[in-house]
């Protein structure tokens, strides 16, 4: 029995729905990954500033100790 136009329309609609669902899944996963990356970058910048401040503080201590000798 050959498929009717209705059968073909249903097959095409289901195929299209599956493709849209896959695309939405990829977009959602990408969006969450982007948000996580943004949070990691912010944390990285914060840690870099903290480490930089500690390095400057230690350099000041070393300079002061060398001047007092």
N, C-alpha and C positions, 0 to 999 in steps of 0.2 A: 504494500500500500504506500503510495507516494505521500510525502508530507503536504499538508495544505498550506495556504498562505498564513493561516492562523498559527500553525505549528512553527513555521519559519519565523514569524513575528515574535513568538514566545521565546524561541531559541536565541534570537538576536537580542531581545530585551534582557534575558537572563545573563547572557554573555556580557552585555554592556554593564549590567548591575554588578557583576563580579569584577569587571575591570575598574569601575568607579570605586568599589569597596577597597580594592587593592591600592588604588591611587590615594584614597583618603587615609588608609593605614600608613602608607609611606610618608605622607605629609605630616600626620600626627607624630610618628616616630621621629621624623626629622625635626619637628618643632620642639619636642621634648629634649632631643639631643642638643639643639641650639641653646635652649634655656639652661641646660646643665653646663654646657661649655661656657656660657656667659657667667654663670655663678662661679665656675672654677677659675676663670680669668680674673674675676673680681677678688677672689680669695688669694690668687697668686700675686696680684698687685699689692694687696694688703700685706702679705708675708714679705714681699720684696722690700716694701717700705720699712717694715719692722726690722728686717735684717740690716738694711742700710743704716738705719738709726743706731743699731747696736755697733756696727762697724765704725761709724763716726764717733760714737761714745768711747770705744776702745782706743781709737786713734788719738782722741783728745787726752785720754789718760796716759797713753804712751808718750805723747809730746810733753805733757806736764812732768812726767817722771824724768824724761831726758833733760829738760830744762833745769830741774832741781839738782841734777848731778854735778 
